Amino acid sequence: MNIWVATQDIADDLSTLPDGLPVPDRKVYDGTGPLPGPPEEVEIWVPPLVPVPGIPGLLARMGNLRLLQTVTAGVEPYLPHLPPKAVLCNARGVHDAGTAEWAVGAMIAMRRDFPGFVTAQARGEWTYHHTGVLADSTVLIVGYGSIGEALERRLAGFEVEIVRVARTARENVHGQDELPALLPHADVVVLLVPATTSTAGLVDAEFLARMKDGALLVNAARGSVVDGDALLAELRAGRLRAALDVTPVEPLPSDHPLWTAPGVFITPHVAGSTPASVRRTRELVREQIIRHLTGRPLANMITGHY
């Protein structure tokens, strides 16, 4: 069995398998060099965190592919091009802790004006003033899945009201169609939706206009979810603030106007980039390959659009 994996650590994890299972032929492909072998021979592919070049053409050559296991929750680069005999699984759950922690940190940083204090510190200025606070806020989580659940657990001690939104309504979770009525009441709006055709441009000028004055938009989803021009207009007007781990273009060019927009805090897509995520990713990949080899049901199988 021929397997391509994203890192040498993952390859090493598969050097011994339980129950006498045969050790697969493991090749590392991180997308930065030549292909490690013929794509036609690959049965399992674990692509790296950053999508490799030429995914449609590469998958078109993988006629023997049976399992494509991503190391991300998002599968948008692969789903439209999946070979007919392959199963697609994502890494749902492995980035929950890191992403939820980032979202909490971003909320606190922006509500308490930490970026402004950091700038003042660099100038040696004592800029005493009252700030906002997370306590007594209403936090609207848009895309209430496993990361949303992890975020809610971490917010439990912060004395906030949680409002949950998913694509379709269920018990204690609002449907996405209810957003127009929910947005005006939220102090913080956290985006955790996957990148799909239905979420592209979800946060447009109308969405942003419904947010209350002074509200904070936190994007830990994908840059494609937010209309960048509409967000810039709100930031420049000083009506909204934003914390962004994802941007319309990545890496964000140095001359992009988002860098200098008022009221925005930007990190370079690092929310899930933690030792916990790496450890949990390796554990998931190993377990999935064992499941595949033994014919057991796979975890996190993608059906339909998600």
Helices and strands as residue ranges (DSSP letters): E 2-5, H 8-13, G 18-20, E 25-28, G 39-41, E 44-45, H 55-61, E 67-69, G 79-81, E 87-89, H 96-111, H 114-123, E 138-142, H 146-154, E 161-166, E 174-175, G 176-178, H 179-182, G 183-185, E 188-191, H 205-210, E 216-219, G 223-225, H 228-237, E 241-244, G 257-260, E 264-266, H 275-294
